[in-house]
Amino acid sequence: MKNNPRELAVEALTRIFQNRAYSNIEINNILNKADLSDADSRLMTNIVYGVIQNKYVLEYQLEPYLKDKKLDLWLDLLLQTAIYQLVYLDKIPAHAVLNESTEIAKVKANRGAGNLVNAVLRNFQRNGYKQLPKSNSVYDLSRLYSVPRWLVSQFIEQQGLAKAKEILKSINQASSVSIRVNTNKTTVADLKKILNDKGFEVHQSKISSVGLVCDGGNLVNTDEFRDGLYTIQDESSMLVAPALDIKPDSHVLDACAAPGGKTTHIASYIKDGEVTALDIHKHKTKLIRDNSQRMGYSDIISTGAIDARKAKDVLNTKFDRILVDAPCSGLGLIRRKPELRYFRQEEDLLNLQRVQLQILDSLVDLLEVNGKLVFSTCTFDEEENEMVVKKFLAKHDNFAIEPVKHEAVLDKSVKDGMLKVLPSDYFTDGFFIATFVRKN
């Protein structure tokens, strides 16, 4: 198993769907223990993400040959990995896919499982790919883009059909890697040249002046990363710290801070102030401290393992800036974490809204008069964004919305003073930012 990329792909997928686990974590866990060449590691990763992104299409191809037969999860996923390779990976010989998939089934179960896999795949080969209906119905769009129907309906309801289709097309495209330059240690131009000279294809972010985007490569395994010249961070999340309008002597509370990307960005603006970074999980505060140390901000950032909903009972100081990068559905991350589409339920959104409002309510007394509170999420769902803003303002009449501070390129993404980035707008994560000011 340690050197078979197809079997390892089935193992990763089984863990992901059985345990509702993150794909990137399971892939890394398996690759760290495997004995694969670089080419086989890429194949295994490609298969895992390909099956997740095209799951409904693959199930549609298999339907005629399974006839509602109930399979064990691993066997169902094995068949999906095989169909994915036959349909989407044209450089892999079909006989290799059939032979290896059949053998994996025999080894994991018995000859009967192997015979079933062989029969299904040979039937598929004989009949070929079954074209999907391409109407604009919710049902057909759901199947075509492998997104649950309730999510497709929500996209259409909130964004309109044309924009919803743009989002659906966008989220199944391969994502790029983006990094935020630590401008207290280097410049964007200098780092861009260093990385390009090392063979990375790096270009300037369209939406962040401190962001660079790379089409591929391991950007964690460089001396520049270890020396804190940059950190891995999505372009849209680089918009949060500037929205706080931080001053050199600001005292900032980052209420939901782990792993610390935004925390260190906040610290980059500060000379005589400080950042207090909280996370509900103690082990995650170590991630913040590690990032702070690497980036050179450990003298500015302090951490605490505190539930943000209880911060007012623990902290005895006030802040002129507060960031609530709130727990959310993560729907804006689907391009990088495609499994999220299957794990979220419609009722989750209202449950998360309640948590977000609890956090905001708990922090209002910690903000100084004329101070600014930035609320952000990595989702573009209205229930977790605009509706939260509306309900918060209805309850706290001493707060008002202030237009989000942003760069001019983002003007079209600002409505009613709030910034919303869709995954299809700039090929980044979907994101939302609102800025509140305390009036009295």
C-alpha positions in Angstrom: 0.0 0.0 0.0 2.9 2.4 0.7 3.8 2.6 -2.9 0.5 2.3 -4.8 -0.9 5.8 -5.5 -4.3 4.4 -6.6 -4.8 2.4 -3.4 -3.6 5.4 -1.3 -6.1 7.6 -3.1 -8.9 5.3 -2.1 -7.6 5.3 1.5 -7.5 9.1 1.6 -11.0 9.4 0.1 -12.4 6.9 2.5 -11.0 8.8 5.5 -12.3 12.1 4.1 -15.9 10.9 3.6 -16.0 8.6 6.6 -14.7 11.1 9.1 -15.7 14.3 7.4 -12.0 15.2 7.3 -10.2 17.9 5.4 -8.7 16.6 2.2 -5.4 18.5 2.4 -4.7 17.1 5.9 -5.5 13.5 5.0 -3.4 13.7 1.8 -0.5 15.0 3.8 -0.9 12.4 6.5 -0.8 9.6 4.0 2.0 11.0 1.8 4.2 11.5 4.9 4.0 7.7 5.6 4.0 6.6 2.0 6.9 5.7 -0.2 6.0 7.4 -3.5 7.9 9.1 -6.2 7.0 12.7 -7.0 5.1 11.6 -10.0 3.0 9.1 -8.0 2.4 11.6 -5.2 1.0 14.0 -7.8 -1.1 11.2 -9.3 -2.5 10.3 -5.9 -3.3 13.9 -5.1 -4.9 14.5 -8.5 -7.2 11.5 -8.1 -8.3 12.5 -4.6 -9.2 16.1 -5.6 -10.6 15.0 -8.9 -13.0 12.5 -7.3 -14.2 15.1 -4.7 -14.7 17.8 -7.3 -16.5 15.5 -9.8 -18.3 13.1 -7.4 -21.8 13.6 -8.8 -20.6 13.2 -12.4 -18.8 10.0 -11.5 -21.8 8.6 -9.7 -23.9 9.4 -12.7 -21.5 7.4 -15.0 -21.7 4.4 -12.6 -25.5 4.4 -12.1 -26.4 2.2 -15.1 -24.0 -0.6 -14.0 -24.6 -0.6 -10.2 -28.5 -0.5 -10.4 -28.9 0.8 -6.8 -26.6 -1.9 -5.5 -25.4 -0.9 -2.0 -21.6 -1.0 -1.8 -19.1 -0.5 1.0 -17.8 3.1 1.0 -14.3 2.2 0.0 -15.5 0.0 -3.0 -17.8 2.8 -4.2 -14.9 5.3 -4.0 -12.6 2.8 -5.7 -15.0 2.7 -8.7 -15.2 6.5 -8.7 -11.4 6.8 -8.8 -11.3 4.4 -11.8 -13.9 6.3 -13.7 -12.2 9.6 -12.9 -8.9 8.2 -14.4 -10.6 6.8 -17.5 -12.5 10.1 -18.2 -10.2 12.8 -17.1 -6.6 11.5 -17.2 -6.0 10.7 -20.8 -2.3 9.9 -20.3 -3.0 6.8 -18.2 -3.6 3.6 -20.2 -7.1 2.2 -19.6 -5.8 -1.4 -19.1 -3.6 -0.1 -16.2 -6.7 1.5 -14.5 -8.8 -1.7 -14.9 -6.1 -4.1 -13.8 -5.0 -2.1 -10.8 -8.5 -1.3 -9.6 -9.5 -4.9 -9.9 -6.4 -6.0 -8.0 -7.0 -3.4 -5.2 -10.6 -4.8 -4.8 -9.3 -8.4 -4.5 -6.7 -7.5 -2.0 -8.9 -5.3 0.2 -11.9 -7.7 0.0 -12.1 -10.8 -2.1 -12.2 -12.2 -5.7 -16.0 -11.3 -5.8 -15.2 -7.6 -5.3 -12.5 -7.8 -7.9 -14.9 -9.4 -10.4 -17.5 -6.7 -9.7 -15.0 -3.9 -10.3 -13.8 -5.5 -13.5 -17.3 -6.0 -14.8 -18.4 -2.5 -14.1 -15.4 -0.9 -15.7 -15.5 -3.0 -18.8 -19.2 -2.2 -19.2 -18.3 1.5 -18.9 -15.6 1.1 -21.5 -18.1 -0.6 -23.9 -20.8 2.1 -23.5 -18.6 5.1 -23.1 -19.1 8.4 -21.2 -22.8 9.3 -20.7 -23.3 13.0 -21.5 -25.0 15.0 -18.7 -28.0 17.2 -19.3 -26.9 20.9 -19.3 -30.1 22.8 -18.6 -30.2 25.6 -16.0 -32.4 23.6 -13.6 -31.1 23.3 -10.1 -31.0 19.5 -10.5 -28.9 19.5 -13.6 -26.5 22.3 -12.4 -26.1 20.3 -9.2 -25.0 17.2 -11.0 -22.9 19.0 -13.6 -20.8 20.8 -11.1 -21.1 18.3 -8.2 -22.5 20.7 -5.7 -25.5 19.8 -3.5 -28.9 21.1 -4.7 -29.5 23.3 -1.6 -26.3 25.1 -2.3 -27.0 25.6 -6.0 -30.4 27.0 -5.0 -28.9 29.3 -2.5 -26.2 30.6 -5.0 -29.0 31.3 -7.5 -31.3 33.0 -5.0 -28.5 35.2 -3.6 -26.4 35.9 -6.7 -28.7 35.4 -9.7 -28.4 32.6 -12.2 -25.5 34.1 -14.3 -23.3 34.8 -11.3 -24.2 31.5 -9.7 -23.0 29.6 -12.8 -19.8 31.7 -12.8 -19.2 30.6 -9.2 -20.0 26.9 -10.0 -17.6 26.9 -12.9 -14.9 28.6 -10.9 -14.8 26.4 -7.8 -13.7 23.2 -9.6 -10.7 24.8 -11.2 -7.3 24.1 -9.7 -6.3 26.7 -7.1 -3.1 28.7 -7.1 -0.9 29.3 -4.0 -0.7 32.8 -2.7 1.8 34.3 -0.2 1.8 37.6 1.8 5.2 39.4 1.8 6.5 40.5 5.2 7.3 44.0 4.2 9.3 44.6 7.4 11.9 42.1 6.2 11.8 42.5 2.4 10.0 44.1 -0.5 7.5 42.6 -2.9 9.7 43.2 -5.8 12.8 41.7 -4.2 11.0 38.6 -3.0 9.4 38.1 -6.4 12.8 38.1 -8.1 14.3 35.7 -5.5 11.4 33.2 -6.0 11.4 33.5 -9.8 15.2 32.9 -9.8 14.5 29.7 -7.8 12.2 28.5 -10.5 8.8 29.5 -9.0 6.4 31.2 -11.5 5.4 34.2 -9.3 3.2 37.2 -10.2 1.7 40.1 -8.4 -1.7 39.7 -6.7 -4.5 41.6 -8.4 -6.1 42.6 -5.2 -3.4 42.9 -2.5 -0.3 45.1 -2.8 1.6 42.7 -0.5 0.5 39.5 -2.2 2.2 37.3 -4.7 0.6 34.3 -6.5 2.4 31.2 -7.6 1.0 28.5 -10.0 2.7 25.6 -8.1 5.6 24.4 -6.1 6.4 23.8 -2.4 6.6 27.3 -1.1 6.9 26.1 2.5 10.2 24.4 2.0 12.4 27.5 1.3 14.9 29.5 3.3 12.8 32.6 2.7 9.7 31.0 4.3 11.7 29.8 7.2 13.3 33.2 7.7 9.8 34.8 7.8 10.1 36.8 4.5 6.5 35.6 3.7 3.7 33.4 4.8 1.1 31.3 3.0 -2.2 33.3 2.9 -5.0 33.6 0.5 -5.3 36.9 -1.3 -8.7 37.7 0.0 -7.7 37.2 3.6 -5.0 39.8 3.0 -7.7 42.4 2.8 -8.7 42.1 6.5 -5.7 43.8 8.3 -5.9 46.9 6.0 -9.6 47.2 6.8 -8.8 47.7 10.5 -7.0 51.0 9.6 -4.3 50.2 12.2 -2.1 52.9 13.7 1.5 52.3 14.9 0.4 52.5 18.5 -2.8 50.6 18.1 -3.9 48.0 20.7 -5.6 45.3 18.7 -7.6 42.2 19.8 -7.7 39.4 17.3 -10.5 37.4 18.8 -10.4 34.2 16.6 -6.8 34.2 15.6 -5.4 30.8 14.8 -3.2 30.0 12.9 -2.0 33.6 12.9 -1.8 34.7 9.3 -4.0 37.8 9.9 -2.4 38.3 13.3 1.1 38.7 11.9 -0.3 41.0 9.1 -1.9 43.2 11.8 1.5 43.2 13.7 3.3 44.4 10.6 1.6 47.8 11.0 2.4 48.2 14.6 5.5 49.9 16.2 4.6 50.9 19.8 1.3 49.0 20.2 0.4 45.4 20.7 -1.8 42.5 19.4 -3.7 40.2 21.7 -4.5 37.0 19.8 -7.1 34.5 21.1 -8.2 31.1 20.1 -10.6 28.7 21.8 -8.1 25.8 21.4 -4.9 25.9 23.5 -2.9 23.8 21.0 -3.8 26.3 18.2 -2.3 29.3 20.2 1.1 27.6 19.6 0.5 27.9 15.9 0.1 31.7 16.4 3.2 31.9 18.5 5.2 29.9 16.0 4.1 32.1 13.2 4.8 35.2 15.3 8.4 34.0 16.0 9.1 33.1 12.4 7.8 36.4 11.1 9.6 38.4 13.7 6.6 39.7 15.7 6.8 37.8 19.0 7.5 41.0 20.9 4.3 42.5 19.6 1.9 39.5 19.8 0.7 37.8 22.9 -1.8 34.8 22.9 -4.5 33.4 25.1 -6.6 30.2 25.0 -10.0 31.9 25.4 -13.4 31.4 23.9 -14.1 34.8 22.2 -17.7 34.6 23.6 -16.2 34.8 27.1 -13.4 37.3 26.4 -15.1 40.2 28.3 -15.1 38.1 31.5 -11.3 37.4 31.2 -9.7 40.5 29.7 -9.5 43.7 31.7 -8.4 46.1 29.1 -9.9 47.9 26.1 -8.8 48.0 22.5 -9.0 50.6 19.8 -9.2 47.8 17.1 -10.9 44.4 17.3 -10.9 41.7 14.6 -13.6 39.1 14.6 -12.6 36.7 11.9 -15.6 34.6 12.8 -16.3 30.8 12.6 -18.3 30.2 9.4 -19.4 27.6 6.9 -16.2 28.1 4.9 -18.1 28.1 1.6 -15.6 30.6 0.2 -12.9 27.9 0.5 -14.5 25.3 -1.6 -11.9 25.6 -4.4 -9.2 24.6 -1.9 -11.3 22.4 0.3 -13.8 20.9 -2.1 -15.1 18.4 0.4 -16.8 21.2 2.3 -19.7 21.2 -0.2 -20.8 17.7 1.0 -20.3 18.3 4.7 -22.3 21.5 5.2 -26.0 21.4 5.8 -28.5 24.2 5.3 -29.2 24.4 9.0 -25.5 25.0 9.8 -25.7 28.5 8.4 -28.2 29.7 11.0 -26.4 27.9 13.8 -23.1 29.6 12.8 -24.9 33.0 12.6 -25.9 32.6 16.2 -22.3 31.9 17.2 -21.1 34.9 15.2 -23.6 37.2 16.9 -22.6 35.8 20.4 -19.0 36.6 19.7 -19.7 40.1 18.5 -22.1 40.8 21.4 -19.4 39.7 23.9 -16.8 42.1 22.6 -18.6 45.4 22.3 -17.6 46.6 25.7 -14.0 45.8 25.1 -13.9 48.4 22.2 -13.0 52.0 23.0 -15.3 54.8 21.9 -14.4 55.7 18.2 -12.6 52.3 18.0 -13.2 50.0 15.0 -14.4 46.4 15.0 -13.9 44.5 11.8 -16.1 41.4 11.2 -14.9 39.0 8.5 -15.7 35.5 7.2 -14.5 33.2 4.5 -17.9 32.7 3.1 -20.2 34.7 0.7 -23.4 33.4 2.2 -25.8 36.3 3.2 -27.0 34.6 6.4 -23.5 34.6 7.8 -22.7 38.0 6.5 -25.2 40.8 5.7 -27.8 39.3 8.0 -25.3 39.2 10.9 -24.4 42.9 10.3 -28.1 43.8 10.2 -28.9 42.0 13.5 -25.9 43.3 15.2 -26.7 46.9 14.4 -30.3 46.5 15.4 -29.2 45.4 18.9 -26.3 47.9 19.3 -27.4 51.4 18.4 -24.0 52.8 19.6 -22.3 51.1 16.6 -22.4 52.1 12.9 -21.1 50.7 9.7 -18.1 52.5 8.2 -17.2 51.8 4.6 -14.5 49.1 4.5 -11.0 50.5 3.8 -9.9 48.9 0.5 -7.8 49.4 -2.6 -9.5 50.9 -5.7 -9.4 47.7 -7.7 -12.0 46.3 -5.3 -14.5 49.1 -5.7 -16.9 46.9 -7.6 -16.9 44.4 -4.7 -18.1 46.9 -2.2 -21.9 47.4 -1.6 -23.4 49.4 1.2 -20.0 49.9 2.7 -19.3 46.1 3.0 -16.8 44.2 0.9 -17.8 40.8 -0.6 -15.5 38.8 -2.8 -17.0 35.9 -4.7 -14.7 32.9 -5.7 -15.2 33.8 -9.4 -14.4 37.5 -9.1 -10.6 37.3 -8.8 -10.0 33.6 -8.5 -9.5 33.8 -4.7 -11.3 32.5 -1.7 -14.8 33.9 -1.3 -14.7 36.5 1.5 -16.7 39.1 3.4 -15.6 42.1 5.5 -17.6 44.8 7.4 -16.2 47.5 9.6 -18.1 48.8 12.6 -17.3 52.0 14.6 -18.3 52.5 18.2 -20.0 55.9 18.5 -20.4 56.2 22.3 
